[in-house]
Amino acid sequence: MHRIFRLSLSAFALMITVFAAGAASAQSAAPPAAQDQMRQVQLTEKQIQNLLASQQDMNAITDKLPEDAGDKPDPKVQAQLEAVAKKHGFADYDEYGDVIANVSLVLSGIDPKTKGFTEPPIVLKKQIDDIKADKNMPEKDKKAALADLTETLKYTSNVQYPDNVTLVTKYYDQLNAALREDE
């Protein structure tokens, strides 16, 4: 059960990181409800390869960011992120954010052992049920985990493009390793 709890929190952390990164540049112009919704796109193999190629450069920038950077991105950092995104074949940092968000959505539904896919809302509901049933988890931790997962569930949808599942599954090991380094 503790493994499930850790996986849930790491999935939550990854999703929050992805949503924050993807929405950072558009945040001031979008209405509040739109800020919380992820834009699903049809992924291409080239985008997956570009994402993998960009991670070391992106991490070099984001690893230097302070934990309390706030909602307003530093223009210099934003320019660096834009440059890295373009260097690796993305039109801009927003496209990079869309790709990483869509990859993360699919990754959240892939079982690491079987590589089978389950829609992310179903995975989250199962995690919520598992945490509710866990008799060993301290009540304070259980309450916090349930609140986090319930909030995440509000903004998690089914994958709109089935081919994204095929592509992400094909590159699962590489993507999982590259994106887990971000946590």
N, C-alpha and C positions, 0 to 999 in steps of 0.2 A: 504493500500500500504506500509506503514511503516513496518508492520508485515512481508510482503514479503521481503522487503529490509533486515530486521534483519535476517530472515531465510536464505536468500541468503548468507549473510556475515558469519553467523555461519556455514552453510554448507561448504562454501569456507574455512573457518578457520579450520574446522574439516578435510577436505580433505588435506589441506596443512600440517597439523600436522601429519596426517597418512602417507602421502607420505614421509615426512621428516624422520619420525621414521623408516619406512620400508626400506628406502634407505640409512640410515645413515652409516651402516657398510659396504655396498657394493659400496659406492659412488666413491671411488678412482679407482676401477677396471672397472667400467662400462663406456661405451661411453656416451656422453651427451644425445643423443636421448633415450637411454635405461634407463637412470636415471629418466626420466619423465614418463615412462610407468609403469603402475601397472601390476603386474603379477596376473592374475585371477586364482583362484584355486577352486576346488570343496570342499565346506565346509562340515564338519561333525557336528553332534549334539554335540559330545564330544568336538570338537574345540570351539564351541559356549559356552559351559559350562565352559571350561577352560579359555576362554577369560573373561567371567563374573567373575570367581573366582580370576583372576589375577589383576583385575583393581585396587583394593585397594593397593596392593603391588606396582604395576607399578606407580600409582599416587604418592605414598610416595617418590619414587625416582625422578620422572619427575617434581614434584612440587617444588623441591629444585633447579632445574636447573635455571641459570640466563637467562633472556630474550635474551641476546646477546651472547649466547653460541657459535655461529658460526657454520660452517659446519663440523668441525673436532671434533668428539665425544671424550670426556675424557675417557681414557682406564679404569679407575676405575668405572665410571658410566656405561660404556658399559658392564663391567664384572658383575655389579649388575643387569643390565637389562637381561643379559644372564641367570644369576642364577634364577631370578624370572620366566622367561619364562620356564626354565627347571623344576622348582619346580611345575609349573602349567600344566605340561604335553606336552609342546611344545618341539620339537627337539632342537630349538635354538631361538634366538631373531628374526632371519629372518623369521622363520615360523610364529611367533607371529605377526610380521609386515604384512605378507601376509594375515593372517586371519583378522586382524583389518582393513586392507585396503579393503578387499572384503566385510566385514560386512558394512563398511562405505559407500561403493559404493551402496549397496542395500538399506541401510537406506536413502540415499539421494533421492531415488525414491519412498519411501513409504509416502503416505499421512497420517499424524498423526490422522486425524479424521476418515477416512474411512478404513484405513489400506490397501487401494488399491495401487497397484504398477504401476508406469510409468517409463520407461527407463530413467536413469539419464540425457542423453543428451537432451531429450525432456523436462524434468523438467527445465534444465538450459535455454533452448531456451525460454520457457514460462516466466521464471523469467526475462530474458533479455527484452522480449516484454513488460512485466508489468512495468519494470523500465523505458523503453523508453516512455511509455504512461503516466507515473506519472507526472502530472502537478505541484504537490506540492513539489516535491523533489528539493532541491537546485541543480543547474546545476553542481557545483563542485562535490557534492556527487554522482550525477547521472553518471557523467563521470568516476569517480573512480570505482563505482560499476560495470558499464558496462565493463570497462577494466578488472577488476578482474574476472568477470563471463565469458567474452570472452576468457580470458587466460585459465581459468579452463575448459571451453568447449573443448579446443584443446586436452586436455589430458583425457577427460572423454569418456568412451565407454559404449556400452550396456553390460548388464550382460550376460556373456557367459554360465553360469550354472543356468538354471531355478530353480533347487532344492535349490539353495542358497536363492532365494526369499522366498520360502516356509519356510525354516529354520529361516531366519532372521525375517520374519513376525511372526512366532510362538513366538519368544523371543523379539519381538519389544519393549515392554514396559521396560523390564529389560535392554536391550542393549541401548536403547535411554537414559535411566536414567544414566547408568554407563558411557557411552561415552560422554554425555553432561557435566558431571562433569569435564572433561578434558578441557573444553573451558574456 
